[in-house]
Amino acid sequence: MPGNIPSHAVLWVSILVFVTPPATGSDAAVAGRITVLESGKRPATDVGQAVIWLEGAGAKPSAVKSVSIITQGKEFRPRVVVVPVGSTVTFPNEDPFNHNVFSLSEEGPFDLGLYGRGQAKSTKLTRAGVLRVYCNVHATMAAFVVVLDNPYYAQPSGDGSFAIAAVPPGKYTLHAWHERAAEITQAIDVPAQGAGNLDLQLDARAYRFVQHLNKFGQPYSTGGARY
C-alpha cells in the first residue's frame, strides 16, 4: 500500500458489464471508462496515469523488454510506466546535476547510486507489483513502475476511456490503480464477445500528501537539495 494513502481512505469501484458485438477473432477487448474522484467530487485531471489490468485465466507471460524513464527538470518522465516481469528499466540522466535513483518497494528494491548528466543506470525487475521510485537527492521526484506477469493491461486516455485488447474468454480479477488511491480488485467474467461499457471509479477524496523518506529511511534535509 502506498505510504501516502491513509488507512481510512474510502475506495469504491462499480462495474457494469455489457456484451459487446461479436469479435472477428477468438479474443476480444475489455473496455470501459475509469474516473478518479477528487475532493469536491471533481474528476482528476491526471486520470491517464491510472493503470487497469487483468489477472487470471489465459494469462501468458509477456516478452521481456527494456524501457527508459528519463530524469529531466528534477522530474521522472514518464511518471508512470507498465512493464512485464523480467524487464530492464533504464534511467538516463539529462539534468546538469547528479541524481540517485532508488526504490525501497519490496517487489524490487534497488539503489543506482549517484551519477551525472549523460550517464544512465539500469535495474532488472523480476517480481510483479507496483514499485515506487524516488531520487535520494531531490525529495520532490517520484515515479511508479507497474510490473505485470501478463499482457492484459491498459492506461486510459485523458477522458478515462480504456481498452484491453485480445483478451481470451474466462474468469479474471480486474485491478485498477492510481497513485493517489489504493489498488482495487473486482471479479469479472469475460465472454467470447468481450466485455464493454465497464464503469470504474476510484475515490481519492481522502488523499493527503505525505513526504516519502530517503533511501536510508530518514527524512530529507530541511535545507533542501543543493541543486
VEXDREN-2710 file (C-alpha; in Angstrom, 1 decimal):
% VEXDREN-2710
k/r/px/py/pz
1/MET/0.0/0.0/0.0
2/PRO/1.3/3.5/-0.8
3/GLY/2.7/5.3/2.2
4/ASN/0.7/8.4/1.4
5/ILE/-2.7/6.6/1.4
6/PRO/-4.4/6.9/4.8
7/SER/-5.9/3.7/6.3
8/HIS/-9.3/5.3/6.5
9/ALA/-9.5/6.2/2.8
10/VAL/-12.7/5.1/1.2
11/LEU/-12.3/3.4/-2.2
12/TRP/-15.2/2.5/-4.3
13/VAL/-15.5/0.6/-7.6
14/SER/-18.5/-0.2/-9.6
15/ILE/-18.5/-2.4/-12.7
16/LEU/-21.3/-2.7/-15.2
17/VAL/-20.6/-5.3/-17.9
18/PHE/-22.4/-5.5/-21.2
19/VAL/-21.7/-7.9/-24.0
20/THR/-20.1/-6.1/-27.0
21/PRO/-20.8/-7.1/-30.6
22/PRO/-19.2/-10.3/-31.7
23/ALA/-15.5/-10.0/-32.3
24/THR/-13.8/-11.0/-35.6
25/GLY/-11.3/-13.3/-33.8
26/SER/-11.2/-15.6/-30.9
27/ASP/-10.1/-12.9/-28.5
28/ALA/-11.9/-9.6/-27.8
29/ALA/-11.5/-6.4/-25.8
30/VAL/-12.3/-5.5/-22.3
31/ALA/-13.2/-1.8/-22.4
32/GLY/-14.8/1.0/-20.4
33/ARG/-14.1/4.2/-18.6
34/ILE/-12.4/5.0/-15.3
35/THR/-12.9/8.0/-13.1
36/VAL/-10.7/9.2/-10.2
37/LEU/-12.7/11.4/-7.8
38/GLU/-11.0/14.3/-6.1
39/SER/-12.3/16.4/-3.2
40/GLY/-15.5/18.2/-4.1
41/LYS/-16.4/15.3/-6.4
42/ARG/-14.5/16.8/-9.2
43/PRO/-12.7/14.4/-11.6
44/ALA/-9.0/14.1/-11.6
45/THR/-7.0/15.8/-14.4
46/ASP/-4.4/13.0/-14.5
47/VAL/-6.7/10.0/-14.9
48/GLY/-4.4/9.0/-17.8
49/GLN/-1.8/7.9/-15.2
50/ALA/-4.1/5.2/-13.9
51/VAL/-3.5/1.5/-14.8
52/ILE/-6.1/-1.2/-15.4
53/TRP/-5.1/-4.9/-15.8
54/LEU/-6.4/-8.4/-15.6
55/GLU/-5.2/-11.4/-13.7
56/GLY/-6.4/-15.0/-14.2
57/ALA/-7.5/-17.4/-17.0
58/GLY/-5.5/-17.4/-20.1
59/ALA/-2.7/-15.2/-18.8
60/LYS/0.5/-15.7/-20.7
61/PRO/4.0/-14.3/-20.0
62/SER/4.9/-11.1/-21.8
63/ALA/8.1/-10.7/-23.7
64/VAL/11.0/-9.1/-21.8
65/LYS/11.7/-5.6/-22.9
66/SER/13.7/-2.5/-21.9
67/VAL/12.1/0.9/-21.2
68/SER/13.6/4.2/-20.2
69/ILE/12.5/6.7/-17.6
70/ILE/14.4/10.0/-18.1
71/THR/15.4/12.3/-15.2
72/GLN/14.8/15.8/-16.6
73/GLY/14.0/19.1/-14.9
74/LYS/14.0/17.3/-11.5
75/GLU/11.2/15.0/-12.7
76/PHE/10.9/11.4/-13.9
77/ARG/9.5/11.3/-17.4
78/PRO/7.2/9.4/-17.8
79/ARG/5.9/9.4/-14.3
80/VAL/4.0/6.0/-14.7
81/VAL/5.2/3.1/-16.8
82/VAL/3.9/-0.5/-17.2
83/VAL/6.4/-3.3/-17.9
84/PRO/6.3/-7.1/-18.0
85/VAL/8.2/-9.2/-15.4
86/GLY/11.8/-9.6/-16.3
87/SER/12.1/-6.1/-18.0
88/THR/15.0/-3.8/-17.6
89/VAL/14.3/-0.2/-16.8
90/THR/17.0/2.4/-17.6
91/PHE/17.2/5.8/-16.0
92/PRO/19.2/8.3/-18.2
93/ASN/20.2/11.5/-16.5
94/GLU/19.5/14.5/-18.7
95/ASP/19.9/17.1/-15.9
96/PRO/23.1/19.1/-15.4
97/PHE/23.5/17.7/-11.9
98/ASN/23.6/14.4/-10.1
99/HIS/20.7/12.1/-9.3
100/ASN/20.5/9.0/-7.1
101/VAL/17.5/6.8/-8.3
102/PHE/16.3/4.2/-5.8
103/SER/13.3/2.2/-4.6
104/LEU/12.5/0.6/-1.3
105/SER/9.5/-1.3/-2.6
106/GLU/9.6/-4.9/-1.5
107/GLU/8.8/-6.1/-5.1
108/GLY/12.2/-5.0/-6.3
109/PRO/14.3/-2.7/-4.1
110/PHE/17.3/-1.1/-5.8
111/ASP/19.8/1.8/-5.4
112/LEU/21.5/3.0/-8.5
113/GLY/23.9/5.4/-6.6
114/LEU/24.9/8.9/-7.6
115/TYR/25.5/9.6/-11.3
116/GLY/25.7/12.6/-13.5
117/ARG/24.5/14.1/-16.8
118/GLY/24.8/11.9/-19.8
119/GLN/25.0/8.7/-17.7
120/ALA/22.4/6.1/-17.4
121/LYS/21.9/3.2/-15.0
122/SER/19.5/0.3/-15.1
123/THR/17.8/-2.3/-13.0
124/LYS/16.0/-5.6/-13.9
125/LEU/12.6/-6.2/-12.3
126/THR/11.8/-9.8/-11.6
127/ARG/8.6/-9.6/-9.5
128/ALA/5.1/-8.4/-10.2
129/GLY/3.9/-5.4/-8.2
130/VAL/3.9/-1.6/-8.1
131/LEU/7.3/0.0/-7.5
132/ARG/7.7/3.5/-6.1
133/VAL/10.8/5.1/-7.4
134/TYR/12.5/8.2/-5.9
135/CYS/15.6/10.3/-6.1
136/ASN/17.7/10.4/-2.9
137/VAL/18.9/14.0/-3.8
138/HIS/15.6/15.6/-4.8
139/ALA/12.6/14.9/-2.4
140/THR/10.0/16.0/-5.0
141/MET/10.9/13.4/-7.6
142/ALA/8.7/10.3/-7.8
143/ALA/7.8/7.7/-10.5
144/PHE/5.8/4.5/-10.5
145/VAL/6.6/1.2/-12.3
146/VAL/3.8/-1.3/-12.6
147/VAL/5.3/-4.7/-13.2
148/LEU/2.9/-7.3/-14.6
149/ASP/3.2/-11.1/-15.3
150/ASN/0.7/-11.0/-18.3
151/PRO/0.0/-8.7/-21.2
152/TYR/-3.6/-7.7/-20.4
153/TYR/-3.4/-4.1/-19.3
154/ALA/-4.2/-0.6/-20.4
155/GLN/-3.7/3.0/-19.4
156/PRO/-6.7/5.3/-20.1
157/SER/-6.8/8.3/-22.3
158/GLY/-7.4/11.7/-20.9
159/ASP/-11.1/11.2/-20.8
160/GLY/-10.7/8.0/-18.8
161/SER/-11.7/5.6/-21.6
162/PHE/-9.6/2.4/-21.9
163/ALA/-9.5/-0.9/-23.8
164/ILE/-7.5/-4.1/-23.1
165/ALA/-7.2/-5.8/-26.4
166/ALA/-7.1/-9.5/-27.3
167/VAL/-8.4/-10.9/-24.0
168/PRO/-9.3/-14.7/-24.2
169/PRO/-12.7/-15.6/-22.6
170/GLY/-12.6/-16.6/-19.0
171/LYS/-12.8/-15.6/-15.4
172/TYR/-10.4/-12.8/-14.3
173/THR/-9.7/-10.5/-11.4
174/LEU/-9.7/-6.9/-12.7
175/HIS/-7.2/-4.5/-11.0
176/ALA/-7.4/-0.7/-11.1
177/TRP/-4.6/1.6/-9.7
178/HIS/-3.8/5.2/-9.4
179/GLU/-1.0/6.7/-7.3
180/ARG/-3.5/8.7/-5.1
181/ALA/-5.8/5.7/-4.4
182/ALA/-5.3/2.2/-3.2
183/GLU/-5.5/-0.5/-5.8
184/ILE/-8.9/-2.1/-6.1
185/THR/-9.9/-5.5/-7.5
186/GLN/-13.1/-7.0/-8.9
187/ALA/-14.0/-10.4/-10.3
188/ILE/-15.0/-10.2/-13.9
189/ASP/-16.3/-12.9/-16.4
190/VAL/-15.2/-12.1/-19.9
191/PRO/-17.3/-13.9/-22.6
192/ALA/-16.1/-14.7/-26.1
193/GLN/-17.5/-11.5/-27.4
194/GLY/-15.6/-9.4/-24.9
195/ALA/-16.8/-7.0/-22.3
196/GLY/-17.6/-3.4/-22.8
197/ASN/-19.0/-0.3/-21.0
198/LEU/-17.2/-1.1/-17.8
199/ASP/-17.6/1.8/-15.3
200/LEU/-14.7/2.0/-12.8
201/GLN/-14.4/4.6/-10.1
202/LEU/-11.5/5.3/-7.7
203/ASP/-12.2/7.6/-4.8
204/ALA/-9.2/9.7/-3.9
205/ARG/-11.1/12.3/-1.9
206/ALA/-9.4/11.3/1.3
207/TYR/-5.9/11.5/-0.2
208/ARG/-3.4/13.6/1.8
209/PHE/0.2/14.1/0.6
210/VAL/2.9/12.6/2.9
211/GLN/6.5/13.2/2.1
212/HIS/8.4/9.9/1.4
213/LEU/11.7/9.1/3.2
214/ASN/15.1/9.0/1.7
215/LYS/16.9/5.7/0.9
216/PHE/18.1/5.4/4.5
217/GLY/14.6/5.6/5.8
218/GLN/15.2/9.2/7.1
219/PRO/13.5/12.5/6.3
220/TYR/15.1/14.6/3.6
221/SER/17.3/17.5/4.8
222/THR/15.1/20.6/5.7
223/GLY/17.7/22.7/3.8
224/GLY/16.6/21.1/0.5
225/ALA/18.7/19.9/-2.4
226/ARG/21.8/21.9/-3.2
227/TYR/20.8/21.8/-6.9
END
